[in-house]
Amino acid sequence: MSNSFRSKTTLDKGVTIPSLIFIISICLISAIFPEFTETLLNKVKNFIFVNFNWVYVWCVTIFVIFLVYLMFSKYGNIKLGSNDSKPDYSFFSWVSMLFSAGMGIGLMYFSVAEPMQHYSNEVLMGNSTISPAKNAQLYTFFHWGIHAWAIYGTVGLSLSYFAYRYKLPLSLRSCLYPILKDKVKGKWGNAIDVFALCSTFFGITTTLGFGVVQINSGLETLNIVPESSFMYQIIIVGVLVSISIISAVTGVDKGVKILSNINIISVVILLLFVLFLGPTVYIISSFTEGMGSYIHNFFKLTFNTHIYEEETLPWFYDWTILYWAWWISWSPYVGLFIAKISKGRTIREFISAVLIIPTLFNFIWMSVFGNSAIWFDINVANGLLSELSSNPDALMFNFLEYLPFTKVISLLAISIILIFFVTSADSGMFVMNSISSKNSQNSPKWQTAGWGILLAVLALFLLNAGGLEALQSMTLITALPFSIIILLFVVSLVKALAIDNDYYKRDFQVTPWSGLFWKERLKQIISYDDQKSVDEFIENTVKPAFKELHQEFVNNGIEATVHFSEKPKSVEIEIKYDVVNNFVYGVKNQSKLVSQYLIDEDNLGGFEEDCSYLPITYFGDYRKGYDVRLFTKDELISDVLKHYERLLAIISEEKNEMFISSNANKK
């Protein structure tokens, strides 16, 4: 790549060029030979679903078990970042963004369609109308519940951990670093990123294509446009992708976050509309029973391959396995986006939020819409909604006609679909640009916009030529190899977490007090230290200790540096390395609040204010520091040497090489 080209773009040619060749080739073939391509890819997809469905079942099950284990394990408190890092976004904004990216248009598209299709499917029918309705809710919960989010969560957690904890690039290749080591920087790493980029592009393209059709159908139902035609679909795509591009180029902190917050509020308003204007008692009761049924049947559903129920196998392939494949194929996109917004969260917080909050909301959403539709179909519509179950594009808006204020609710529903369209597209552009540029922080805006234009052009091209179904099959086929890759992510994460835990829990002995000067130390223990006295301690004890130690390091051929800072007062000694983390031991003047009980108690010493100051240690790897105000100069030097000895012991072990690599020095 020439220097002139590099100055204008951050695209990596090893990832971008192969991806574009593959994407455009598949789209052209799908558009020029739609029937042949769809037939061929369907045969491949069906062969995989029939013969390798057990792979999907086991993989998804492992992801669920793995995340639940991590959530309750000793690793749960590990942060996705340095030990002192803070989340970049508020909890509400964080949940809103991961939710909008993770489900999006699918919630609107399938909230009525899937329960109605399960309800009207003869294979799932029991002896009465109650059994099909109950089964419809159970399987809808299963497909949109913990299992789906476990897939996203595994990929997102791996990306977040290796990017923010190990200081590796925010890229799928980084998740295999413990296995491939430096090979992730070469062709193997490029291949993984190419796979992720193509999978993301295909998934978003097909979803947006089908979303446009539903938007067009809704606008036709409301008589806003006279018909569902390709011309109107071009206009819809043009307007929405333009908004998406504007949102994407403004960045996650602005456009994506604002739209996600608006969307989650709009979704809740629509949900409450249907809940209180629909069969409220039936909805709440069926949701309650549905939750119990889901919990009761959780393990049976998880491991069920329907091998003893031949009549249900086609349904199993077309629904459960298709869903697992669909979620897996979307996981590079959703995982990267979740990782991008999750820095500073603990592993326990990340898993709890990703698994539980969206799952619970999905259950509420599917209960309100799906159970309302079934109730209306039984008691009001006389089966008319069941007859439309094969036409999901129009089913949502036909269902809304049975509610009061139909036009208002339908307009709100269309608005939500529009925003979902925009949030899916803008976060998709953001992720694709991140993959293709190896997570460059300074990409030009036209580069992000270019992915949006390519998405719009190819989605419309395939929609007009009838090639979206073929592209959807291609997306589902890629899920099989990627499920194996995610399993390798799990292996890598297990290895890395074990090393991480060992690194931060590695025992070291704080320098003990000697018996000398015990009277002075008693006074220090019970006394109140103000900011000035701690500054004097750092200046008169810590600084000379570090200077003396620095000189001894130099005498022994080790390059060391002593750094000083005034606000707050601090001194640190640093030894720089090219291959491993820099060694840093510092002491800073740190304030802390004092309990009112100490201030009020006369027999506890001289606490007169609500704030005390302490000389606290800090380290280059962000381990928790401690108070050294009782240390003498020699004891302080001894303490530094113990930490230095600890570092040398750790880096001498081969298993620790990835955790102590020089990536951590790149702030």
DARALIN-V26632 format. One line per field, one symbol per residue. phi: phi as a letter, one per 20 degrees, with the letter a starting at -180 (. if undefined). psi: psi as a letter, one per 30 degrees, with the letter a starting at -180 (. if undefined). burial: + if it has 24 or more other C-alpha atoms within 12 Angstrom, else -. Layout:
BEGIN
phi->???
psi->???
burial->???
END
This chain:
BEGIN
phi->.ffffffdbdfeffdfffffffffffffffefcfffffffffffffffffecfffffffffffffffffffdefefefeeqffdfdgfcfffffffffffffclggfffdfdffgffffeeffefdebffffffffffffggfddgfffffffffffffffffeeemegfbgfffdgfeelfffedffffffffgfffffffffffffffffffffffffgemecfaebffffffffgfffffffffffenffdgfffffffffffffffgfgffeeefgfffffffgffffffffdgfffgefdlfecgfeggfgffdffffgfffffeffffffffffddfneefffffgffeefffffgffffffefffffffffdcelnffffefecffdfgfffffedflgffffffffgffffggfffffffffffffffdlmfecfffffffgffffgfffffgfffemdfffffffffffffffffffffgffffffffffgfffeegfbdfgffeeflffffgfffeeedeffffgffffedffffffffgfffffemdfccddcbdcffbcbdcdeceddgfecccccfcebfdgffffeefedodedcecdccedfbcfdmffebfdfeeegffffffgffffffffffffegfefffdffgfeef
psi->kleeeefflgkjffeeeeeeeeeeeeeeeeeeieeeeeeeeeeeeeeeeefgefeeeeeeeeeeeeeeeeeglffffkkialfgllkflleeeeeeeeeeeeebeeeeefeeeeeeeeegkfegkbflfeeeeeeeeefeeefgbeeefeeeeeeeeeeeefefefhlkikeeffgefefbffffbeeeeeeeeeeeeeeeeeeeeeeeeeeeeeeeeeeeggekfljleeeeeeeeeeeeeeeeeeefflefdeeeeeeeeeeeeeeeeeeeeeffaieeeeeeeeeeeeeeeeegeeeeefkggfgieffeeeeefdeeeeeeeeeffeeeeeeeeeeggkflleeeeeeeeeeeeeeeeeeeeeeeeeeeeeeeefefhgeeefgfgifefeefeeffgllheeeeeeeeeeeeeeeeeeeeeeeeeeeeeefghhkfhklefeeeeeeeeeeeeeeeeeefggeeeeeeeeeefeeefeeeeeeeeeeeeeeeeeeeeeffkkljkklklflhfeeeeeeeglkkleeeeeeeeefeeeeeeeeeeeeeefggkklkkkkkejlklklkkjkleelkkkkjlkljklkkkkfeeefjfggahjflgklkkjklllfgglkalkgfgkleeeeeeeeeeeeeeeeeeffkefgeffglfeffj.
burial->--------++++++++-+++--++-++++++-++--++--++--++-+++-+++++++++++++++++-++---+++++++++---+-+---+++++++++++++++++++++++++++++--+-------++++++++++++++++++++++++++++++++++++++++++++++++----++---++++++++++++++++++++++++++++++++++-----+---+++-+++-++++++++++++++-++++++++++-++--++-+++-+++--+++-++--++-++---+--+++++-------+-++++++++++++++++++++++++++++++++++++++++++++++++++++++++++++++++-----+++-++-+++++++++++++--+--+++++++++++++++++++++++++++++++---+++-+++++++++++++++++++++++++++++++++++++++++++++++++++++++-++----------------------+++++--++++++-++++++++++---------+++-+----+++++++----++++++++++++---------------+----++++++++++++-+-+++++++-+++++++-++-++--++----++++++++++--
END
